[in-house]
Amino acid sequence: MIGLFVPYMLNWWQRRMAAARIFIRSAAELFTRSALLKEVAYFRAKRVYQDELEQGTGPRRFTYHELATATDGFSSGNKLDEGSFGSVYRGFLTDANLHIAVKKVSNSSRQGWKEFVSEVRIISQLRHRNLVQLLGWFNGRNDDDLLLVYELMPNGSLDAHLYKPNHLLPWTTRYEVTLGLGSALLYLHQEMEQCVVHRDIKPSNIMLDSSFKAKLGDFGLARFVCDGRGTLTTGAAGTLGYMDPRCVFSGMASMESDVYSFGVVLLEIACCRRPAVARGDERDVIHLVQWVWEAYGQGAILEAADVRLDGNFVEQEMERVMVVGLWCGHPDSSLRPSIRQAVSVLRLETPLPRLPAKMPVPAYMRPPLADDSFGSAGNTGGISNGDASMTHSSQNKVE
């Protein structure tokens, strides 16, 4: 019996190994074919986008020599900022007698190319006093350099002025910034023939010109929305703390998610606090929306204003900025205002909305009841610890 069993097992093992080798070879071929198709699609898309860039109107294509000369060879002395997106340099075009800012987009991955194309395609079609103007672009044959050229904003970003040591941005300037940002979003959402969702509204993307007028920039994550409902499914993208928490779960961006980001920025302007707020114990971190909502529920919303202002603000304006910020940051996106409604309240044209004293819990984060494993429509206030921890790294960008 043993003499028969051993050859049988050996034959069985050889057949199994042969089948495994065939499976592995097929899987490898399939993976290689899939990867090849993706590469072909990627480079085909690049070729199409390249044609669009070349044929586009508005911003022009610069030569590398022009921009290198304007920035003194992209010298460190002309560097204005640096981040995951790349670096920004100050420059001067002698022929045009024009000061410019040149963004050198990081091309360490395909994301750099995608953001470069998105910015050129979208912002080149936009014309508004509260949007940073794109003057031109350059990309080399091997994409070693992806360069975007903008008008220079002499006063830098709102973020830098809010948190600059020994510097206080006066309330009159802050209030005008809220109106300017609202005007820019109103244009993108409702005054363009095709709605644009920005997806990365935050103080570091709000630039200030020589008169401290706000101009929204960085359209690398922006997308046109053409489904008639103002929604877009592209996966989570943006900066944690400013992103609508629902976007993190669903991967869907919309006008409502832009409105949420706008609300967080309004509160940040009024309170001069980052989206993640430490409450007492440094380990007890909540979102800025919840922190201000608690003050609102106690009838003391003005006490959440930036203490450095020492009461030097128009109370009606401050209250409107903060209440509109809460309205825009409402956990239920269907109860948020449109950007037109929000701007109307900020401009003192319509009365303040009435919000619940306790911040509602978003439906997608309500804990299930003991007798309901699928959850129930509870009505408890506050945001769960999961939401607060998500905003603890408010500068983390999701792409």
C-alpha positions, 0 to 999 in steps of 0.5 A: 500500500505504501508503495502505491500511496507515495507515487500517488501523493508525488503525482498529486503534488506535482499537479498542484504545483503546476497549477499554481505556477500557471495561476501565478503566471496568469496573475502576473500577466494580468497585473502587467497588462493592467499597469500598462493600460493605466500607463497608456491612459495616463500618457494619452491623457497628458497628451490631450491635456498638453494640447488643451494647454497649448490651444488655450486662451488667456494665460500664456506659456512662458519660457523657462529662461524668462522665469529663471531670469525673473526669479534670479535662477529660483534663488533661495533669497526669492523663495516665498513659501515651501510645502508639499505642493512645491515652492513659490518664488518672487519674480519680476518681469522686466519687459512687462514691468510686473512683479510675479509669483512663480509656483514650482509644482512638485512633480514627484508623482502624477498628482503634481501633473494633475494639479498643474493641469487642473489649475491651468484649465480651471483658473484660466477660465475665471475672472473675478476681483477676489480670485488670484489671477493666473498669468501663465505657465510652463512645463518642460518636455520631461516634466522636470519643471511645472511652473505656474505664474501668478500676480504677486500678492504683496501681503502674502496669505491670511494665515500668515497675518492671523498667526504672525507673532506681535502682529494683530490684523484689525477687525475691519480688515478681517471683516472685509476678508470674509466678504471678499471670500464669500464673493469669490465662492458666490462667483464659483458656485452660482455665477459661473456657467459651470459650477466650480468646487474649490475643495481646499478653502483655508487661510493659507490659500487666501491671499492679500493684495496691497490693499489687504483685499482677499483673493482665493488661490490654489485651484490644484484640487478644484473641479468643474461640476456638471451634474446639475446638483453640485456634487462630485465623487473623486475621493477625499481631497482637501485639508483635514480640519477644513474638510466637511467630515462627510467628505472624508467618509463618502469621498464626495465633494460638493458646494455644501462641502465648500460652504463647510470649509468657508464656515470654518474659515469664518470662525478662524478669522473671528476667533484666531484659533486653528480648527483643532481646539484644546479645551483645558487638558491638552488631550481634550481636543475638539473642533472649532465649530463645536467650541464656538457652538458651545459659546453660542448655546450659552448665549455668549458667542462674542466671548469666543472672539479673538481676545487680542482684539480686546473688544475693538470690533463692531459687535453686530459684524462679529456676531454675524461672522460667527453665527454664519460660520456655525450655520455653514458648519452645520453637521447636516449638509442639507441645513447649511445655507447656500453661499448666496444666503450666507453672504446675504447675512454677512452683508447685513441684508437678511436676519440671522438664522436661528440655530439649535442651542446644542450642536447636532450630531451628524447622522453618519456618526451617531452611536447605535442605541442598545436595542438597535444595531443599525443606529437610530436618529438620536438627538445628542449634541457635540462631535464624537472623539473620532471627529475631533481627532481627525482635525488634530492635524489641521494642516494635513492635506488629503489628496 
